[in-house]
Amino acid sequence: MTTDKVLLMDNILLYEELSLNAHPALQTQFYDGWALRFANGYTHRANSVNPLYPSALDPRIKIAECEKRYFAQGLPAVYKLTDGSDPNIGKALDERGYAVVTPTYVMNMDLQDKDFASGDFVMTDHADGDWLNAYFTFSRYTDKVKMTTAGQILANVKNTMICGRIVKNGAAVACGSAVIERGYMALLNIVVDEAQRGKGFGAEICESLLAAAKRLGAHTAYLQVVRDNRKAVNLYTKLGYETVYSYWYRVKEEYP
């Protein structure tokens, strides 16, 4: 394996572990190097099989077992694969009829030589009622299970958290959060009020969170963004983020 390939694999494992902690599931099971995450079906990230470490068993046997565990909870079996995943897993999923969905970039940025402006920023160290109300409203969440699960996931974060809102004329117009672990800052949950989009508030909430994280000692920022969300990709690129690797989900379109 070349030095560049080793570095890529090391980076993938680092950011995958960090991101699992930044967006924790409600339950995690471990199975021969794979992490199986469950959270009432709220987000693929918290409800998917993550093949993080070397395995000894045949992937086909493991996939059948994982399906049983997810189907027993009324959930589809979803797999998160990265540029570093064993290709035999993808082949085994092909055989069982799994589709590829949501190709996503993982991007990072060195913060040590950068400065960011903090805007009209209201910050807390947890997801309080005002932040949750803004997040659910802007995201148009009305499903009670989804809203409860989102709150539980946020409350389950064990590392330093920043929850911020951009407030204009007494009303929130954008919100987002960050989680800092080992000096790495995850940028998460960025959403702007639909009526206020196109006014620069997305950049303002991102810069405000980055500035706050840097004050708290973060040296590197990272995020996950869906490849086809060109507006978001362009925003993050302008802020200074660069793509490190990609991941995607494999989902069975029909399940018991």
Sequence and secondary structure as in RCSB ss.txt:
>XXXX:A:sequence
MTTDKVLLMDNILLYEELSLNAHPALQTQFYDGWALRFANGYTHRANSVNPLYPSALDPRIKIAECEKRYFAQGL
PAVYKLTDGSDPNIGKALDERGYAVVTPTYVMNMDLQDKDFASGDFVMTDHADGDWLNAYFTFSRYTDKVKMTTA
GQILANVKNTMICGRIVKNGAAVACGSAVIERGYMALLNIVVDEAQRGKGFGAEICESLLAAAKRLGAHTAYLQV
VRDNRKAVNLYTKLGYETVYSYWYRVKEEYP
>XXXX:A:secstr
  HHHHHHHHHHHHHHHHHHHHS  SEEEEETTEEEEESTT  STTSSEEE S   S HHHHHHHHHHHHHHTT 
  EEEEETTS HHHHHHHHHTTEEEEEEEEEEEEE TT      SEEEESS  HHHHHHHHHHHT   HHHHHHH
HHHHHT  SEEEEEEEEETTEEEEEEEEEEETTEEEEEEEEE GGGTTSSHHHHHHHHHHHHHHHTT  EEEEEE
ETT HHHHHHHHHHT EEEEEEEEEEES   
